[in-house]
Amino acid sequence: MLIPLTPTLETALGVAVILVSIASVLSLIRLLIGPSVPDRILALDTLYVNTIALVILFGLRQGSMLYFEAALLIAVMGFIGTIALSKYLLRGDIME
C-alpha cells in the first residue's frame, strides 16, 4: 500500500523531479562531450541511475507499483550494459 500524497510530499516530489531532471541533462551533456571513453561510460551509468530515480518518483506520484518493477528492469539492463561496454573496451570482446 502506498502512502497518500500530502501537499508537503507533493511539493517534495516536484522539487525532486526537477533536480533529478537537471542531473540527467548534465549527465547527457557529459555523455556527448566527454573527454575520454571512461568518462562517457560513467556518464551513461549516471544517466540510467537518474532514469531509475525519475521512474520511481513518477511511480510515487501516480501511486502504481508497476513503475517500481520498470525501475528494477532498467537497473538490471543498465548494469549488464555497463559491464558489457566496459569489457568490450578493455578486451575488445564481450564473450570471453
N, C-alpha and C positions, 0 to 999 in steps of 0.2 A: 504494500500500500504506500503510495506516495504522499508526501506531506502537502497540505493545502498551501496555496500561494498567498502569502500576506503581502500587503503593499511594500513592506521593507524587503522581503525576499524578491518581489518582482523588480524592485529598483536594483538590488544587488545582482540579479541575473542580467539585467540590461547593461549595467556597467561592466560585468564580466564578459559579456558578448562583445562589447566594444573593444575592450582591452585585448582579448584573445584575437579578435579580427585584426587589430593593429599589429600584433605579434606575427600573425600569419602573413600579412603584407610584407613585413620586414624580412621574414624568412624567405618569401618568394623573391624578393629583391636580391638577397644573398645567394639564392639558388641560381638566378640568372647571371649575376655579375661576379660570382665568387672568384677569388684569385687563383684557387687551386681546386683540384678534384676532391680532396678530402673535405674542404670547406663546403663544397656543393653537396656531398653526401650527408654531412652534418645538417645542412640547411633542409635537405629533403626529409631527414629524420625528424627535425623540429617541426616541419610543416605538417607531417602526418600526426604528430602529437597534438599540435594545435587543432587539427581537424577533429581528432577524437574529443578534445575539450569542447569544441563547438557543437558536436553532435550530442554530447552529454548535456550541455546547457540547454539545447533545444528540446531534448527529451524531458528535462525537468520542467521546462515551461509548458510543454504540451501534456505532460502527465501520462506518458506512454512508456512502457517498459521495452517496447520494440527498438527504440533508439539506443538503448544500452547494449542490446545484442548487436546492433550495427556497429557501435563503437568497438566492441570486442573483436568483430571481424576485421575492422580497419586496423586495429592494433596488431593482430596476428599477421595480416598481409604486409603491413609496413615493416614488421620485424623480419619476416622472411625476405622481403625485398631488399632491406638494408644489408642483411648478411650476404645475399647473393651478389649484390653490387660490389660489396667490399671484397669478397672472394675473387670476383672477376678482375677487379683492379689489382689485387695482389698477385694472383697466379695466372691470369689470362684465361682461366677455365673455371666454370662453376662446379661441375660434377667431377670431382677427382678425389 
